[in-house]
Amino acid sequence: GLYRPHTPFVAPKKYFGLYPTEKIVVPSVPKGYLKTLPRPAALSISRKKDQLNLKDELARKAIQAYYASITFADAQVGRILAELSATGLDKNTIVVFTSYHGFHMGEHGHWQKTTLFENAARVPLIISVPGMKNAGKSSGALAEMTDFYPTLLAAAGLPLRPAQHLDGVDLTPLLKGGELGARSLYWHYPHYHGSANRPSASVRKGDYK
């Protein structure tokens, strides 16, 4: 796997040069915003006191470093895909690109993860199956990581094992240009020992959360 863009945000210098700090836009947070949120949500984005109200220069550098780390990781993905193509392995290799969480980077006044906001809960998902008819297309359908197992079984031509993936669905219809139909997704964020987090949950259906 690729460690970047996880902290620390380290990448070769040339990737930082792609994102001049003077062009970085730091997200703004309305005054009194925390009071408009459910208490667990407000706590989740305000627990790291040393990261609240970062100075503009530091905020710009943090976002620049994050972007540089993402671009560095993207370049490594390109190297992997190029090698698959050069060796002919792309003809029988299923490729799944994803990440296990997102980062706020100043959105909602928070800079890291551990929240149920879209900034942390939403991740990239790209699936490439040799010979797929819908290559290069995107979908707005809801998906979650528990869908990977049944989807990969189907893509590999293996029988599904419903008893082993009760919480996931096969995404093959999307890969073929079809639809999944309406579904609801549920997220639960537990309390980790020693942290200030409190258990919280979120339900997403369509555009509503």
C-alpha positions in Angstrom: 0.0 0.0 0.0 0.9 3.7 -0.2 1.5 5.5 3.1 1.0 9.0 1.8 -0.9 11.2 2.1 -1.0 10.2 5.8 0.8 12.4 8.3 3.6 13.4 8.4 3.1 15.3 5.1 6.4 14.5 3.6 7.1 14.5 -0.2 9.9 15.5 -2.6 10.3 19.2 -2.9 9.1 19.4 -6.5 5.6 18.4 -5.4 5.4 21.3 -2.9 6.3 23.7 -5.8 3.1 22.7 -7.6 1.1 24.4 -4.9 2.3 27.9 -4.0 1.1 28.9 -0.6 -0.1 32.3 -1.8 -2.7 30.5 -4.0 -3.9 28.2 -1.2 -7.5 29.0 0.0 -8.0 28.3 3.7 -11.6 27.3 4.6 -13.4 29.8 6.6 -15.7 28.9 9.5 -18.7 31.2 10.4 -18.7 32.7 13.9 -20.8 30.6 16.3 -20.7 27.6 14.0 -20.1 25.0 16.7 -23.4 26.0 18.4 -25.3 25.0 15.3 -24.1 21.4 15.5 -25.2 18.4 17.5 -23.0 18.1 20.6 -21.1 14.9 19.5 -20.4 16.6 16.1 -19.1 19.8 17.8 -16.9 17.8 20.2 -15.4 15.8 17.3 -14.1 18.8 15.5 -13.0 20.8 18.5 -11.2 18.2 20.6 -7.7 19.0 19.3 -7.2 22.3 21.0 -3.7 22.9 19.6 -5.2 22.8 16.0 -8.0 25.3 16.5 -7.7 28.7 14.8 -4.4 28.0 13.1 -2.5 31.0 12.0 -3.0 31.7 8.3 0.6 31.0 7.3 0.7 27.6 9.1 -2.7 26.7 7.7 -1.5 27.4 4.1 1.6 25.3 4.7 -0.4 22.4 6.1 -2.7 22.4 3.1 0.2 22.8 0.7 1.9 19.8 2.3 -1.2 17.7 2.1 -1.7 18.5 -1.6 2.0 17.7 -2.2 1.6 14.3 -0.4 -1.4 13.4 -2.5 0.3 14.3 -5.7 3.3 12.3 -4.7 1.1 9.3 -4.0 -0.7 9.8 -7.3 2.7 9.6 -9.1 3.4 6.3 -7.4 0.0 4.9 -8.5 1.0 5.9 -12.0 4.3 4.0 -11.7 2.4 0.8 -10.6 -0.1 1.1 -13.4 2.6 1.7 -15.9 4.4 -1.5 -14.8 1.2 -3.5 -15.0 0.8 -2.3 -18.6 4.5 -2.9 -19.5 4.4 -6.5 -18.2 1.0 -7.3 -19.7 -0.4 -8.0 -16.2 -3.1 -5.3 -16.7 -4.9 -7.8 -18.9 -5.8 -10.0 -15.9 -5.4 -7.8 -12.9 -8.3 -6.1 -11.0 -7.2 -2.8 -9.6 -9.0 -1.1 -6.7 -7.8 2.3 -5.5 -9.2 3.7 -2.2 -8.2 5.2 1.1 -9.4 4.3 4.6 -10.4 7.9 5.6 -10.5 11.5 4.5 -9.0 14.6 6.1 -10.8 17.9 6.9 -7.9 20.2 6.2 -9.6 23.2 7.8 -13.2 22.4 6.8 -15.5 22.9 9.8 -12.5 24.2 11.6 -11.0 20.7 11.9 -7.7 19.5 10.4 -7.6 15.7 10.7 -10.0 12.8 10.7 -12.1 11.0 13.4 -15.4 12.6 12.5 -18.6 11.6 10.8 -18.5 14.5 8.4 -18.2 13.8 4.7 -14.7 15.2 4.8 -13.5 12.3 7.0 -16.0 9.5 6.1 -15.9 9.9 2.3 -13.0 8.3 0.4 -12.0 7.9 -3.2 -13.0 4.6 -4.9 -11.8 3.5 -8.4 -12.3 0.0 -9.6 -10.8 -1.3 -12.8 -11.7 -4.8 -14.1 -10.1 -6.1 -17.3 -12.6 -5.8 -20.2 -15.1 -3.8 -18.3 -17.6 -2.0 -20.6 -18.0 1.1 -18.4 -14.3 2.0 -18.1 -13.7 5.6 -17.3 -17.2 6.4 -16.1 -18.2 7.6 -12.7 -21.3 7.0 -10.5 -23.0 9.0 -7.7 -24.3 5.8 -6.1 -23.5 5.2 -2.4 -20.9 2.6 -1.7 -18.9 1.5 1.3 -15.9 -0.6 2.0 -17.9 -3.7 3.0 -18.9 -3.8 -0.7 -15.3 -4.6 -1.7 -15.4 -8.3 -0.8 -18.5 -9.4 -2.8 -17.5 -7.1 -5.6 -14.1 -8.6 -5.9 -15.5 -12.1 -5.7 -17.8 -11.4 -8.6 -15.1 -9.7 -10.6 -12.8 -12.6 -10.2 -15.5 -15.0 -11.3 -15.8 -16.6 -7.9 -19.1 -17.5 -6.2 -20.5 -15.0 -3.7 -20.5 -16.0 -0.1 -23.4 -14.2 1.5 -22.7 -15.5 5.0 -19.3 -13.8 4.9 -20.4 -10.4 3.5 -23.8 -9.7 5.1 -23.1 -5.9 5.3 -21.8 -5.4 1.7 -23.3 -5.5 -1.7 -21.9 -6.5 -5.1 -21.1 -3.3 -7.1 -20.9 -5.1 -10.4 -24.1 -3.4 -11.7 -22.3 -0.1 -11.4 -19.2 -1.4 -13.2 -21.5 -2.4 -16.1 -23.2 1.0 -16.3 -26.3 0.0 -14.3 -27.7 1.1 -11.0 -27.8 -0.3 -7.5 -31.0 1.2 -6.4 -31.6 3.2 -3.2 -29.8 2.2 -0.1 -28.9 3.6 3.3 -25.4 3.6 4.8 -24.6 3.6 8.5 -21.4 4.8 10.2 -20.4 4.4 13.8 -17.5 6.1 15.4 -16.5 4.3 18.6 -14.8 5.6 21.7 -11.1 4.9 21.7 -9.5 4.3 25.1 -7.6 7.4 26.1 -9.2 9.7 23.6 -11.7 12.5 24.0 -14.0 11.0 21.4 -17.5 10.0 22.3 -19.4 7.3 20.5 -21.4 8.7 17.6 -23.3 7.5 14.6 -24.6 8.7 11.2 -27.0 7.4 8.6 -26.8 8.4 5.0 -29.6 7.9 2.4 -29.4 9.6 -0.9 -28.5 13.3 -0.4 -29.6 13.2 3.2 -27.5 12.4 6.2 
